[in-house]
Amino acid sequence: MSAVASAAPAAAPFSTASTLGGTVMALLIVVAVILALGWLLRRLPGATVRGHGPLRVVAALPVGVKERVLLVAVGERQLLIGVTAQQITLLQTLDTPLPVEAAPESFAALLGKRLGQGGGR
């Protein structure tokens, strides 16, 4: 019987290096997917929170990397403000409010359209 036992192949030792490498690669892929989705959400129209109460952002115009001009509705009034990384400045209080555009499509609707287009390929 000892001949039969010695003829069986020995179990290969589990390689710690390959297991660790696979784990690190999986972690890097997950982090990359999270970062890509965050980038995508910032780029899609309608993916930002605009507010639905008495205070809401009507329009936004980026004028630099961290600088933007915002048109904010406060009740019936509209304020034009400049926003930087260090401060927020009131640029103008509009006497006559600008017309408000129709709300952009929701993220769910945009995603449904994209998935609908991609399914036919």
Contacts in CASP RR format, 6 or more apart in sequence:
PFRMAT RR
TARGET T0000
AUTHOR 0000-0000-0000
METHOD contacts of the structure
MODEL  1
MSAVASAAPAAAPFSTASTLGGTVMALLIVVAVILALGWLLRRLPGATVR
GHGPLRVVAALPVGVKERVLLVAVGERQLLIGVTAQQITLLQTLDTPLPV
EAAPESFAALLGKRLGQGGGR
41 47 0 8 1.000
41 107 0 8 1.000
42 48 0 8 1.000
44 107 0 8 1.000
44 110 0 8 1.000
45 104 0 8 1.000
45 105 0 8 1.000
45 110 0 8 1.000
46 104 0 8 1.000
46 105 0 8 1.000
46 106 0 8 1.000
46 107 0 8 1.000
46 110 0 8 1.000
47 107 0 8 1.000
47 110 0 8 1.000
48 60 0 8 1.000
50 56 0 8 1.000
50 57 0 8 1.000
50 103 0 8 1.000
51 57 0 8 1.000
54 74 0 8 1.000
54 75 0 8 1.000
55 72 0 8 1.000
55 73 0 8 1.000
55 74 0 8 1.000
55 75 0 8 1.000
56 72 0 8 1.000
56 73 0 8 1.000
57 70 0 8 1.000
57 71 0 8 1.000
57 72 0 8 1.000
57 73 0 8 1.000
58 71 0 8 1.000
58 72 0 8 1.000
58 73 0 8 1.000
58 78 0 8 1.000
58 98 0 8 1.000
58 100 0 8 1.000
59 70 0 8 1.000
59 71 0 8 1.000
59 98 0 8 1.000
59 101 0 8 1.000
60 68 0 8 1.000
60 69 0 8 1.000
60 70 0 8 1.000
60 71 0 8 1.000
61 68 0 8 1.000
61 69 0 8 1.000
61 70 0 8 1.000
62 68 0 8 1.000
63 69 0 8 1.000
66 84 0 8 1.000
66 85 0 8 1.000
67 82 0 8 1.000
67 83 0 8 1.000
67 84 0 8 1.000
67 85 0 8 1.000
68 82 0 8 1.000
68 83 0 8 1.000
69 80 0 8 1.000
69 81 0 8 1.000
69 82 0 8 1.000
69 83 0 8 1.000
69 91 0 8 1.000
70 80 0 8 1.000
70 81 0 8 1.000
70 82 0 8 1.000
70 83 0 8 1.000
71 78 0 8 1.000
71 79 0 8 1.000
71 80 0 8 1.000
71 94 0 8 1.000
71 98 0 8 1.000
72 78 0 8 1.000
72 79 0 8 1.000
72 80 0 8 1.000
72 81 0 8 1.000
73 97 0 8 1.000
73 100 0 8 1.000
76 97 0 8 1.000
77 93 0 8 1.000
77 94 0 8 1.000
77 97 0 8 1.000
78 93 0 8 1.000
78 94 0 8 1.000
78 97 0 8 1.000
78 98 0 8 1.000
79 90 0 8 1.000
79 92 0 8 1.000
79 93 0 8 1.000
79 94 0 8 1.000
80 90 0 8 1.000
80 91 0 8 1.000
80 92 0 8 1.000
80 93 0 8 1.000
80 94 0 8 1.000
81 88 0 8 1.000
81 89 0 8 1.000
81 90 0 8 1.000
81 91 0 8 1.000
82 88 0 8 1.000
82 89 0 8 1.000
82 90 0 8 1.000
82 91 0 8 1.000
END
